[in-house]
């Protein structure tokens, strides 16, 4: 299989799963793909419910934490910034992760990345 074929198959599988499960309250995340001449292997994660409300609650409870880092005292969830030529959107703050507590998604492909607070403050300011 070629890289182009793998990308096409990934797109088809992701769209089909998302369409099939959308009305049932599930979300789909298709992980990295490995492939050979004859096989494609990937991890598929299907989650029940939406994390959007939980993410918003997480930021609301950590508002005091964020205001100490001079982001203007406002909730940075949903803010977009550019890092190394790619645009990212802040999704949530995970206070259990000490080194990289800021969870963001890359706008071009929807993948999740983690950032330090200092990096996000620098990019958003």
PEFEN-V244083 format. One record per residue. N is the residue number from 1. PSI is psi in whole degrees, 0 to 359 (NA if undefined). BURIAL is + if it has 16 or more other ideal C-beta (glycine too) atoms within 10 Angstrom, else -. Layout:
# PEFEN-V244083
n=[N N]
psi=[PSI PSI]
burial=[BURIAL BURIAL]
This chain:
# PEFEN-V244083
n=[1 2 3 4 5 6 7 8 9 10 11 12 13 14 15 16 17 18 19 20 21 22 23 24 25 26 27 28 29 30 31 32 33 34 35 36 37 38 39 40 41 42 43 44 45 46 47 48 49 50 51 52 53 54 55 56 57 58 59 60 61 62 63 64 65 66 67 68 69 70 71 72 73 74 75 76 77 78 79 80 81 82 83 84 85 86 87 88 89 90 91 92 93 94 95 96 97 98 99 100 101 102 103 104 105 106 107 108 109 110 111 112 113 114 115 116 117 118 119 120 121 122 123 124 125]
psi=[149 165 321 317 319 316 319 315 318 314 315 313 314 316 318 315 317 315 318 324 353 311 351 2 23 152 152 137 116 117 192 148 134 145 156 192 333 347 153 132 136 156 130 126 125 121 143 135 177 141 357 315 319 320 318 317 321 316 321 320 339 18 319 321 314 320 333 346 18 50 23 11 3 161 117 358 131 350 145 142 165 132 123 42 359 146 137 152 132 127 309 171 125 98 348 342 103 318 316 75 348 120 126 160 144 126 328 325 354 6 153 136 158 146 158 159 316 318 315 319 317 315 324 324 NA]
burial=[- - - - - - - - - + - - + + - - + - - - - - - - - - + + - + - - - - + - - - - - - - - - - - - - - - - - - - + - - + + - - + - - - + - - - - + - - - + + + - + - + - - - - - - + - + + + + - - - - - - - + + + + + - - - - - - - - - + - + - - + + - + + -]
